[in-house]
């Protein structure tokens, strides 16, 4: 008699989840074809059964080991189940669109307003977020190197730098609009302010992460500061730097969108969210939020992949499969 765990038979977990999803989709389209029909006890019993199948399927997928594709499959199936029950319950319970639109309405709105959202994406992400993120991370990295090279700057620059992290976004955004105008430079300035301090602190911590014996070995070789920095300290700091880059990628997107609430031209994701919310056009609001969320997730994934290539030798990265 042989027993098989999910780790030994990964296809069983995948087949389980895909079969459950297929049954769920059939149930969705067959049960909700007539939206005016009140849902009976059988409907809710079937919904509860599908919820149990969903939990069991995700548990089997999460138990798989040995490949990053298993983790991606688990995340994909988990996301599909969330969308499924979101669609099912909003339609079955007749939830008003103003409170929570169904995912299908968001997809339709996204398709109908794709050119508008594309223009908003360019205005917010390509211009404000990308420029502000590069400038903020670059300034934080440069100031960290200056503080590390000239320790007396630590007492003067670090308190000022920490002060920038305590400035509220809702307070600095209107000021940036008055200084730089209503177009994307004012949003980029807000992003610079938000991303500067995390990069500064992370880079300083990374530069101090090199082992003492390794630093003494470089000193015994009469290595200069630049050689030690390039060959030892910066490589040791790479995981810290990439952590700051990933955190700043999400902070930059949030900062630019919120800054657009306080004044922007007739485009931008933040402008679209605030304007359409006042019109009660919530499917378009959720479509803009979806574009923002997908953009942040893709940026984080790209930086994580870049980190695995650049710092593949580091123990914190080498352990990731």
GUROSE-220521 format. One record per residue (C-alpha): residue number from 1; residue in one letter; x, y, z. Coordinates in steps of 0.5 Angstrom, whole numbers, always signed. Example, Ala and Ser with C-alpha at 12.3 -4.5 7.8 and 13.67 -1.06 7.14 Angstrom:
REM residues 2
{num->1 | residu->A | px->+25 | py->-9 | pz->+16} $
{num->2 | residu->S | px->+27 | py->-2 | pz->+14} $
This chain:
REM residues 321
{num->1 | residu->X | px->+0 | py->+0 | pz->+0} $
{num->2 | residu->X | px->+3 | py->+7 | pz->-2} $
{num->3 | residu->X | px->+1 | py->+13 | pz->+0} $
{num->4 | residu->X | px->+3 | py->+20 | pz->-3} $
{num->5 | residu->X | px->+3 | py->+27 | pz->+0} $
{num->6 | residu->X | px->+2 | py->+33 | pz->-4} $
{num->7 | residu->X | px->+10 | py->+34 | pz->-5} $
{num->8 | residu->X | px->+11 | py->+27 | pz->-8} $
{num->9 | residu->X | px->+5 | py->+28 | pz->-13} $
{num->10 | residu->X | px->+4 | py->+35 | pz->-15} $
{num->11 | residu->X | px->+0 | py->+34 | pz->-21} $
{num->12 | residu->X | px->-6 | py->+32 | pz->-16} $
{num->13 | residu->X | px->-6 | py->+38 | pz->-13} $
{num->14 | residu->X | px->-6 | py->+42 | pz->-19} $
{num->15 | residu->X | px->-12 | py->+37 | pz->-22} $
{num->16 | residu->X | px->-16 | py->+38 | pz->-15} $
{num->17 | residu->X | px->-15 | py->+46 | pz->-16} $
{num->18 | residu->X | px->-17 | py->+46 | pz->-23} $
{num->19 | residu->X | px->-23 | py->+41 | pz->-23} $
{num->20 | residu->X | px->-26 | py->+45 | pz->-17} $
{num->21 | residu->X | px->-25 | py->+52 | pz->-21} $
{num->22 | residu->X | px->-28 | py->+49 | pz->-27} $
{num->23 | residu->X | px->-34 | py->+46 | pz->-22} $
{num->24 | residu->X | px->-34 | py->+53 | pz->-19} $
{num->25 | residu->X | px->-35 | py->+57 | pz->-26} $
{num->26 | residu->X | px->-40 | py->+52 | pz->-28} $
{num->27 | residu->X | px->-44 | py->+54 | pz->-22} $
{num->28 | residu->X | px->-43 | py->+61 | pz->-23} $
{num->29 | residu->X | px->-46 | py->+62 | pz->-30} $
{num->30 | residu->X | px->-51 | py->+57 | pz->-29} $
{num->31 | residu->X | px->-54 | py->+59 | pz->-22} $
{num->32 | residu->X | px->-53 | py->+67 | pz->-24} $
{num->33 | residu->X | px->-56 | py->+67 | pz->-31} $
{num->34 | residu->X | px->-63 | py->+69 | pz->-28} $
{num->35 | residu->X | px->-60 | py->+75 | pz->-23} $
{num->36 | residu->X | px->-67 | py->+76 | pz->-21} $
{num->37 | residu->X | px->-69 | py->+69 | pz->-18} $
{num->38 | residu->X | px->-68 | py->+69 | pz->-10} $
{num->39 | residu->X | px->-62 | py->+64 | pz->-8} $
{num->40 | residu->X | px->-65 | py->+59 | pz->-4} $
{num->41 | residu->X | px->-62 | py->+54 | pz->+1} $
{num->42 | residu->X | px->-59 | py->+49 | pz->-4} $
{num->43 | residu->X | px->-55 | py->+55 | pz->-7} $
{num->44 | residu->X | px->-52 | py->+57 | pz->-1} $
{num->45 | residu->X | px->-50 | py->+50 | pz->+1} $
{num->46 | residu->X | px->-47 | py->+49 | pz->-6} $
{num->47 | residu->X | px->-43 | py->+56 | pz->-5} $
{num->48 | residu->X | px->-41 | py->+53 | pz->+2} $
{num->49 | residu->X | px->-38 | py->+47 | pz->-1} $
{num->50 | residu->X | px->-34 | py->+51 | pz->-6} $
{num->51 | residu->X | px->-31 | py->+55 | pz->-1} $
{num->52 | residu->X | px->-29 | py->+48 | pz->+3} $
{num->53 | residu->X | px->-26 | py->+46 | pz->-4} $
{num->54 | residu->X | px->-23 | py->+52 | pz->-5} $
{num->55 | residu->X | px->-19 | py->+52 | pz->+2} $
{num->56 | residu->X | px->-17 | py->+44 | pz->+1} $
{num->57 | residu->X | px->-14 | py->+46 | pz->-6} $
{num->58 | residu->X | px->-10 | py->+52 | pz->-4} $
{num->59 | residu->X | px->-8 | py->+48 | pz->+2} $
{num->60 | residu->X | px->-5 | py->+42 | pz->-3} $
{num->61 | residu->X | px->-2 | py->+47 | pz->-7} $
{num->62 | residu->X | px->+1 | py->+51 | pz->-2} $
{num->63 | residu->X | px->+4 | py->+44 | pz->+1} $
{num->64 | residu->X | px->+8 | py->+43 | pz->-6} $
{num->65 | residu->X | px->+16 | py->+44 | pz->-6} $
{num->66 | residu->X | px->+21 | py->+44 | pz->-10} $
{num->67 | residu->X | px->+20 | py->+50 | pz->-16} $
{num->68 | residu->X | px->+18 | py->+57 | pz->-16} $
{num->69 | residu->X | px->+12 | py->+55 | pz->-21} $
{num->70 | residu->X | px->+9 | py->+52 | pz->-15} $
{num->71 | residu->X | px->+9 | py->+58 | pz->-11} $
{num->72 | residu->X | px->+6 | py->+62 | pz->-17} $
{num->73 | residu->X | px->+1 | py->+57 | pz->-18} $
{num->74 | residu->X | px->-2 | py->+58 | pz->-11} $
{num->75 | residu->X | px->-2 | py->+65 | pz->-12} $
{num->76 | residu->X | px->-6 | py->+65 | pz->-18} $
{num->77 | residu->X | px->-11 | py->+60 | pz->-16} $
{num->78 | residu->X | px->-12 | py->+64 | pz->-9} $
{num->79 | residu->X | px->-13 | py->+70 | pz->-13} $
{num->80 | residu->X | px->-18 | py->+67 | pz->-18} $
{num->81 | residu->X | px->-22 | py->+64 | pz->-12} $
{num->82 | residu->X | px->-22 | py->+71 | pz->-9} $
{num->83 | residu->X | px->-25 | py->+74 | pz->-16} $
{num->84 | residu->X | px->-30 | py->+68 | pz->-16} $
{num->85 | residu->X | px->-33 | py->+69 | pz->-10} $
{num->86 | residu->X | px->-33 | py->+77 | pz->-10} $
{num->87 | residu->X | px->-37 | py->+76 | pz->-17} $
{num->88 | residu->X | px->-41 | py->+71 | pz->-14} $
{num->89 | residu->X | px->-43 | py->+74 | pz->-8} $
{num->90 | residu->X | px->-44 | py->+81 | pz->-10} $
{num->91 | residu->X | px->-49 | py->+79 | pz->-16} $
{num->92 | residu->X | px->-52 | py->+74 | pz->-11} $
{num->93 | residu->X | px->-53 | py->+79 | pz->-5} $
{num->94 | residu->X | px->-55 | py->+85 | pz->-10} $
{num->95 | residu->X | px->-49 | py->+89 | pz->-7} $
{num->96 | residu->X | px->-50 | py->+96 | pz->-10} $
{num->97 | residu->X | px->-45 | py->+98 | pz->-15} $
{num->98 | residu->X | px->-43 | py->+104 | pz->-11} $
{num->99 | residu->X | px->-41 | py->+100 | pz->-5} $
{num->100 | residu->X | px->-37 | py->+94 | pz->-9} $
{num->101 | residu->X | px->-38 | py->+93 | pz->-16} $
{num->102 | residu->X | px->-37 | py->+86 | pz->-19} $
{num->103 | residu->X | px->-30 | py->+84 | pz->-22} $
{num->104 | residu->X | px->-34 | py->+83 | pz->-29} $
{num->105 | residu->X | px->-36 | py->+91 | pz->-29} $
{num->106 | residu->X | px->-29 | py->+93 | pz->-27} $
{num->107 | residu->X | px->-26 | py->+89 | pz->-33} $
{num->108 | residu->X | px->-32 | py->+92 | pz->-37} $
{num->109 | residu->X | px->-30 | py->+99 | pz->-35} $
{num->110 | residu->X | px->-23 | py->+97 | pz->-36} $
{num->111 | residu->X | px->-24 | py->+95 | pz->-43} $
{num->112 | residu->X | px->-28 | py->+101 | pz->-45} $
{num->113 | residu->X | px->-24 | py->+106 | pz->-42} $
{num->114 | residu->X | px->-17 | py->+103 | pz->-44} $
{num->115 | residu->X | px->-15 | py->+109 | pz->-48} $
{num->116 | residu->X | px->-16 | py->+114 | pz->-42} $
{num->117 | residu->X | px->-13 | py->+110 | pz->-37} $
{num->118 | residu->X | px->-7 | py->+109 | pz->-41} $
{num->119 | residu->X | px->-6 | py->+116 | pz->-42} $
{num->120 | residu->X | px->-7 | py->+116 | pz->-34} $
{num->121 | residu->X | px->-2 | py->+111 | pz->-33} $
{num->122 | residu->X | px->+3 | py->+115 | pz->-37} $
{num->123 | residu->X | px->+2 | py->+121 | pz->-33} $
{num->124 | residu->X | px->+3 | py->+118 | pz->-27} $
{num->125 | residu->X | px->+7 | py->+112 | pz->-27} $
{num->126 | residu->X | px->+12 | py->+114 | pz->-33} $
{num->127 | residu->X | px->+13 | py->+121 | pz->-31} $
{num->128 | residu->X | px->+12 | py->+122 | pz->-24} $
{num->129 | residu->X | px->+13 | py->+116 | pz->-21} $
{num->130 | residu->X | px->+19 | py->+113 | pz->-25} $
{num->131 | residu->X | px->+23 | py->+120 | pz->-25} $
{num->132 | residu->X | px->+22 | py->+121 | pz->-18} $
{num->133 | residu->X | px->+24 | py->+114 | pz->-16} $
{num->134 | residu->X | px->+30 | py->+115 | pz->-20} $
{num->135 | residu->X | px->+32 | py->+122 | pz->-17} $
{num->136 | residu->X | px->+30 | py->+120 | pz->-10} $
{num->137 | residu->X | px->+34 | py->+113 | pz->-9} $
{num->138 | residu->X | px->+40 | py->+116 | pz->-13} $
{num->139 | residu->X | px->+40 | py->+122 | pz->-8} $
{num->140 | residu->X | px->+39 | py->+117 | pz->-2} $
{num->141 | residu->X | px->+45 | py->+113 | pz->-5} $
{num->142 | residu->X | px->+49 | py->+119 | pz->-6} $
{num->143 | residu->X | px->+48 | py->+122 | pz->+1} $
{num->144 | residu->X | px->+49 | py->+115 | pz->+4} $
{num->145 | residu->X | px->+56 | py->+114 | pz->+1} $
{num->146 | residu->X | px->+58 | py->+121 | pz->+3} $
{num->147 | residu->X | px->+56 | py->+120 | pz->+10} $
{num->148 | residu->X | px->+60 | py->+114 | pz->+10} $
{num->149 | residu->X | px->+66 | py->+117 | pz->+7} $
{num->150 | residu->X | px->+66 | py->+123 | pz->+12} $
{num->151 | residu->X | px->+63 | py->+121 | pz->+18} $
{num->152 | residu->X | px->+63 | py->+128 | pz->+21} $
{num->153 | residu->X | px->+57 | py->+129 | pz->+16} $
{num->154 | residu->X | px->+53 | py->+124 | pz->+20} $
{num->155 | residu->X | px->+51 | py->+128 | pz->+26} $
{num->156 | residu->X | px->+49 | py->+134 | pz->+21} $
{num->157 | residu->X | px->+46 | py->+130 | pz->+15} $
{num->158 | residu->X | px->+42 | py->+124 | pz->+19} $
{num->159 | residu->X | px->+38 | py->+129 | pz->+23} $
{num->160 | residu->X | px->+36 | py->+133 | pz->+17} $
{num->161 | residu->X | px->+34 | py->+127 | pz->+13} $
{num->162 | residu->X | px->+30 | py->+123 | pz->+18} $
{num->163 | residu->X | px->+26 | py->+130 | pz->+19} $
{num->164 | residu->X | px->+24 | py->+129 | pz->+11} $
{num->165 | residu->X | px->+21 | py->+122 | pz->+13} $
{num->166 | residu->X | px->+16 | py->+125 | pz->+18} $
{num->167 | residu->X | px->+13 | py->+131 | pz->+14} $
{num->168 | residu->X | px->+6 | py->+129 | pz->+12} $
{num->169 | residu->X | px->+4 | py->+127 | pz->+5} $
{num->170 | residu->X | px->-2 | py->+131 | pz->+5} $
{num->171 | residu->X | px->+2 | py->+137 | pz->+8} $
{num->172 | residu->X | px->+8 | py->+137 | pz->+3} $
{num->173 | residu->X | px->+3 | py->+136 | pz->-3} $
{num->174 | residu->X | px->+0 | py->+142 | pz->-4} $
{num->175 | residu->X | px->+6 | py->+146 | pz->-3} $
{num->176 | residu->X | px->+10 | py->+142 | pz->-8} $
{num->177 | residu->X | px->+4 | py->+144 | pz->-13} $
{num->178 | residu->X | px->+5 | py->+151 | pz->-11} $
{num->179 | residu->X | px->+12 | py->+151 | pz->-12} $
{num->180 | residu->X | px->+13 | py->+146 | pz->-19} $
{num->181 | residu->X | px->+6 | py->+147 | pz->-22} $
{num->182 | residu->X | px->+0 | py->+142 | pz->-23} $
{num->183 | residu->X | px->+4 | py->+138 | pz->-28} $
{num->184 | residu->X | px->+8 | py->+132 | pz->-26} $
{num->185 | residu->X | px->+14 | py->+135 | pz->-24} $
{num->186 | residu->X | px->+10 | py->+137 | pz->-17} $
{num->187 | residu->X | px->+8 | py->+130 | pz->-16} $
{num->188 | residu->X | px->+16 | py->+127 | pz->-18} $
{num->189 | residu->X | px->+18 | py->+132 | pz->-12} $
{num->190 | residu->X | px->+13 | py->+129 | pz->-7} $
{num->191 | residu->X | px->+16 | py->+122 | pz->-9} $
{num->192 | residu->X | px->+23 | py->+124 | pz->-9} $
{num->193 | residu->X | px->+22 | py->+126 | pz->-1} $
{num->194 | residu->X | px->+18 | py->+120 | pz->+0} $
{num->195 | residu->X | px->+24 | py->+115 | pz->-3} $
{num->196 | residu->X | px->+30 | py->+119 | pz->+0} $
{num->197 | residu->X | px->+30 | py->+117 | pz->+7} $
{num->198 | residu->X | px->+29 | py->+109 | pz->+6} $
{num->199 | residu->X | px->+34 | py->+109 | pz->+1} $
{num->200 | residu->X | px->+39 | py->+113 | pz->+5} $
{num->201 | residu->X | px->+38 | py->+109 | pz->+12} $
{num->202 | residu->X | px->+38 | py->+102 | pz->+8} $
{num->203 | residu->X | px->+45 | py->+104 | pz->+4} $
{num->204 | residu->X | px->+48 | py->+106 | pz->+11} $
{num->205 | residu->X | px->+46 | py->+99 | pz->+14} $
{num->206 | residu->X | px->+48 | py->+95 | pz->+8} $
{num->207 | residu->X | px->+55 | py->+99 | pz->+8} $
{num->208 | residu->X | px->+56 | py->+97 | pz->+15} $
{num->209 | residu->X | px->+54 | py->+89 | pz->+14} $
{num->210 | residu->X | px->+61 | py->+87 | pz->+11} $
{num->211 | residu->X | px->+64 | py->+82 | pz->+16} $
{num->212 | residu->X | px->+70 | py->+85 | pz->+21} $
{num->213 | residu->X | px->+75 | py->+80 | pz->+19} $
{num->214 | residu->X | px->+73 | py->+81 | pz->+11} $
{num->215 | residu->X | px->+75 | py->+89 | pz->+12} $
{num->216 | residu->X | px->+81 | py->+87 | pz->+16} $
{num->217 | residu->X | px->+83 | py->+83 | pz->+10} $
{num->218 | residu->X | px->+82 | py->+88 | pz->+6} $
{num->219 | residu->X | px->+86 | py->+93 | pz->+10} $
{num->220 | residu->X | px->+92 | py->+88 | pz->+11} $
{num->221 | residu->X | px->+92 | py->+88 | pz->+3} $
{num->222 | residu->X | px->+93 | py->+96 | pz->+3} $
{num->223 | residu->X | px->+87 | py->+97 | pz->-1} $
{num->224 | residu->X | px->+84 | py->+104 | pz->-1} $
{num->225 | residu->X | px->+77 | py->+106 | pz->+1} $
{num->226 | residu->X | px->+75 | py->+106 | pz->-6} $
{num->227 | residu->X | px->+77 | py->+99 | pz->-7} $
{num->228 | residu->X | px->+74 | py->+96 | pz->-1} $
{num->229 | residu->X | px->+68 | py->+100 | pz->-2} $
{num->230 | residu->X | px->+67 | py->+97 | pz->-9} $
{num->231 | residu->X | px->+70 | py->+90 | pz->-8} $
{num->232 | residu->X | px->+67 | py->+89 | pz->-1} $
{num->233 | residu->X | px->+62 | py->+93 | pz->+2} $
{num->234 | residu->X | px->+58 | py->+95 | pz->-4} $
{num->235 | residu->X | px->+57 | py->+88 | pz->-6} $
{num->236 | residu->X | px->+55 | py->+86 | pz->+2} $
{num->237 | residu->X | px->+50 | py->+92 | pz->+2} $
{num->238 | residu->X | px->+46 | py->+90 | pz->-5} $
{num->239 | residu->X | px->+41 | py->+86 | pz->-1} $
{num->240 | residu->X | px->+39 | py->+92 | pz->+3} $
{num->241 | residu->X | px->+39 | py->+97 | pz->-3} $
{num->242 | residu->X | px->+35 | py->+92 | pz->-7} $
{num->243 | residu->X | px->+30 | py->+92 | pz->-1} $
{num->244 | residu->X | px->+30 | py->+100 | pz->-1} $
{num->245 | residu->X | px->+29 | py->+100 | pz->-8} $
{num->246 | residu->X | px->+23 | py->+95 | pz->-8} $
{num->247 | residu->X | px->+20 | py->+99 | pz->-2} $
{num->248 | residu->X | px->+21 | py->+105 | pz->-5} $
{num->249 | residu->X | px->+17 | py->+103 | pz->-12} $
{num->250 | residu->X | px->+11 | py->+102 | pz->-8} $
{num->251 | residu->X | px->+12 | py->+108 | pz->-4} $
{num->252 | residu->X | px->+13 | py->+112 | pz->-10} $
{num->253 | residu->X | px->+6 | py->+110 | pz->-13} $
{num->254 | residu->X | px->+2 | py->+111 | pz->-7} $
{num->255 | residu->X | px->+6 | py->+118 | pz->-6} $
{num->256 | residu->X | px->+4 | py->+120 | pz->-14} $
{num->257 | residu->X | px->-3 | py->+118 | pz->-13} $
{num->258 | residu->X | px->-4 | py->+122 | pz->-7} $
{num->259 | residu->X | px->-1 | py->+128 | pz->-9} $
{num->260 | residu->X | px->-5 | py->+128 | pz->-15} $
{num->261 | residu->X | px->-11 | py->+129 | pz->-11} $
{num->262 | residu->X | px->-9 | py->+136 | pz->-9} $
{num->263 | residu->X | px->-8 | py->+139 | pz->-16} $
{num->264 | residu->X | px->-7 | py->+136 | pz->-23} $
{num->265 | residu->X | px->-8 | py->+137 | pz->-30} $
{num->266 | residu->X | px->-14 | py->+133 | pz->-33} $
{num->267 | residu->X | px->-10 | py->+126 | pz->-33} $
{num->268 | residu->X | px->-7 | py->+122 | pz->-28} $
{num->269 | residu->X | px->-9 | py->+116 | pz->-24} $
{num->270 | residu->X | px->-10 | py->+120 | pz->-18} $
{num->271 | residu->X | px->-14 | py->+125 | pz->-22} $
{num->272 | residu->X | px->-18 | py->+119 | pz->-25} $
{num->273 | residu->X | px->-20 | py->+116 | pz->-18} $
{num->274 | residu->X | px->-22 | py->+123 | pz->-14} $
{num->275 | residu->X | px->-26 | py->+125 | pz->-20} $
{num->276 | residu->X | px->-30 | py->+119 | pz->-22} $
{num->277 | residu->X | px->-31 | py->+118 | pz->-14} $
{num->278 | residu->X | px->-35 | py->+124 | pz->-14} $
{num->279 | residu->X | px->-39 | py->+122 | pz->-20} $
{num->280 | residu->X | px->-40 | py->+115 | pz->-17} $
{num->281 | residu->X | px->-37 | py->+112 | pz->-23} $
{num->282 | residu->X | px->-34 | py->+106 | pz->-18} $
{num->283 | residu->X | px->-33 | py->+101 | pz->-23} $
{num->284 | residu->X | px->-28 | py->+106 | pz->-27} $
{num->285 | residu->X | px->-25 | py->+108 | pz->-20} $
{num->286 | residu->X | px->-24 | py->+101 | pz->-19} $
{num->287 | residu->X | px->-21 | py->+100 | pz->-26} $
{num->288 | residu->X | px->-16 | py->+105 | pz->-24} $
{num->289 | residu->X | px->-14 | py->+102 | pz->-17} $
{num->290 | residu->X | px->-13 | py->+96 | pz->-21} $
{num->291 | residu->X | px->-8 | py->+99 | pz->-26} $
{num->292 | residu->X | px->-4 | py->+102 | pz->-20} $
{num->293 | residu->X | px->-4 | py->+95 | pz->-16} $
{num->294 | residu->X | px->-2 | py->+91 | pz->-22} $
{num->295 | residu->X | px->+4 | py->+96 | pz->-24} $
{num->296 | residu->X | px->+6 | py->+96 | pz->-17} $
{num->297 | residu->X | px->+6 | py->+88 | pz->-17} $
{num->298 | residu->X | px->+10 | py->+88 | pz->-23} $
{num->299 | residu->X | px->+15 | py->+93 | pz->-21} $
{num->300 | residu->X | px->+16 | py->+89 | pz->-15} $
{num->301 | residu->X | px->+17 | py->+83 | pz->-19} $
{num->302 | residu->X | px->+22 | py->+86 | pz->-24} $
{num->303 | residu->X | px->+26 | py->+89 | pz->-18} $
{num->304 | residu->X | px->+26 | py->+82 | pz->-14} $
{num->305 | residu->X | px->+28 | py->+78 | pz->-21} $
{num->306 | residu->X | px->+34 | py->+83 | pz->-22} $
{num->307 | residu->X | px->+36 | py->+82 | pz->-14} $
{num->308 | residu->X | px->+37 | py->+75 | pz->-16} $
{num->309 | residu->X | px->+41 | py->+76 | pz->-21} $
{num->310 | residu->X | px->+45 | py->+82 | pz->-18} $
{num->311 | residu->X | px->+46 | py->+78 | pz->-11} $
{num->312 | residu->X | px->+46 | py->+71 | pz->-13} $
{num->313 | residu->X | px->+52 | py->+69 | pz->-9} $
{num->314 | residu->X | px->+49 | py->+73 | pz->-2} $
{num->315 | residu->X | px->+46 | py->+68 | pz->+3} $
{num->316 | residu->X | px->+39 | py->+72 | pz->+3} $
{num->317 | residu->X | px->+38 | py->+71 | pz->-4} $
{num->318 | residu->X | px->+42 | py->+64 | pz->-5} $
{num->319 | residu->X | px->+36 | py->+61 | pz->-1} $
{num->320 | residu->X | px->+31 | py->+63 | pz->-5} $
{num->321 | residu->X | px->+29 | py->+58 | pz->-11} $
